[in-house]
Amino acid sequence: MKIEIYTTTTCWHCDRAKELLKRKNLKYEEIDVSNDHQLRMQMVERSNGRMTVPQIFLNDNYLSDSDGLYELERSGKLDSIIGPTKDEN
């Protein structure tokens, strides 16, 4: 399983999303777009125009932002999306 999260250094929504992933023992690649316009544009393109951070991808597919990630967790859908083995990296 491959999880990527686009972040900035001053984003508390990013910290919140990373904390949830850590609590679920999920490894992820953090892509800091704070000072890299090219990476930010890559994020916008991959997320169909979303310009805010964090933007989270699962196996190269757009998953959600921070609020959406927490909604998936609250509804119980996150576990079904990531599967029973929470750390396949």
C-alpha positions, 0 to 999 in steps of 0.5 A, spaced: 500 500 500 502 506 498 500 513 501 502 519 499 500 526 503 502 533 500 503 538 506 506 544 508 510 546 514 505 550 518 499 546 516 495 544 522 490 540 518 496 536 515 498 534 522 491 532 524 491 527 518 498 525 519 496 523 526 490 519 524 495 515 519 500 514 525 495 512 529 492 507 524 500 504 523 500 506 516 506 508 513 506 514 508 510 519 504 510 526 506 511 531 500 512 538 503 510 543 498 511 549 502 517 552 498 516 548 491 511 551 486 512 545 481 510 540 487 504 544 489 502 544 481 503 536 481 498 536 487 493 540 484 493 536 477 493 530 481 487 532 485 483 535 480 484 542 482 484 542 489 489 547 492 489 546 499 493 541 503 493 536 505 491 532 499 492 524 500 493 519 495 492 511 496 496 507 491 496 513 486 489 515 486 486 521 490 483 519 497 481 525 500 483 531 504 484 532 512 476 533 513 474 527 508 479 522 511 476 523 518 469 523 515 472 516 512 474 514 519 468 516 523 464 512 518 468 506 518 469 506 511 477 508 512 478 501 514 475 498 508 478 502 504 485 500 507 484 493 508 485 489 514 492 489 514 494 496 516 501 496 514 503 493 508 509 497 506 
